[in-house]
Amino acid sequence: MVVALVVILYLVERVRNYAGFWFITFLLLMMMSMFVGASIYLNSPSNVSLALAFLTNSIVMIAFLAPFLLKIKDLASRGYNGKDDGLISALAILNEVIMGYTFELAQYGKSVFSNPLSYFTLSINNYWFYYPMMAEMFALFLIHYLRGVRREALGQLLPIVGITAFPPILLDDKTWFYSSLLISLAFCAMGLRSKLHYLYIAVAVALLTTFFTPVIYELALLYSMYVYYTTIFSVARNATPGK
């Protein structure tokens, strides 16, 4: 799954028309619908929920693929300059959130989701969200860095990868909490001299709020991931030969 997402996200920079943009969006939506279907079944395993899971995937495929095929000539003639990269970034992150929820549901069951807020916090605060996301961001960074794509611009994004690798709220353990908090704050300090200093200040403040609540930190982390993807797409696209 991680490899598939890395490949999809790597292809974003090569999109030159809306046919390509539509195709990337379709792939992300299909991956998302797969996790949604799995969570439908895991919430209440039965033949009915299995049928609903299959139906969910089929509906998404038909609803998105049919208009694409009908308009493919028009979409192919419309140039794409990256102005909708934000949507792709949001879909990539949402994929990971839903995957986190699905695996959390598979391991612990639906009883752990005690209130509406727990669906948000537990979907993010688990290994299946943080580390696949960290791996995807680092892989994308490494690919472009080795290609020599504006390394100074890429460097300002690297602390976000480090922060994602050390979430203080991941484990109910004081040693992990304080050590990962210090490490994450150190990564924030690394980013203060970059153009994204405002982001690292916000994440540093959010890290301190984890003493009281995980929500602000999780929201700040999601936003930093969004900034990461939109920025790396823009940097890579503008550095691609022929653009």
VENTA-V700397 format. One record per run of one state. SS is the DSSP state (helix for helix, strand for strand, loop for the rest). FROM is the first residue (numbers start at 1). LEN is the number of residues. If there is no record, write none. Layout:
# VENTA-V700397
SS;FROM;LEN
SS;FROM;LEN
This chain:
# VENTA-V700397
loop;1;1
helix;2;11
loop;13;4
strand;17;1
helix;18;26
loop;44;3
helix;47;24
loop;71;1
helix;72;6
loop;78;1
strand;79;1
loop;80;5
helix;85;24
loop;109;1
helix;110;3
loop;113;3
helix;116;9
loop;125;2
helix;127;20
loop;147;4
helix;151;15
loop;166;8
helix;174;20
loop;194;3
helix;197;15
loop;212;3
helix;215;25
loop;240;4
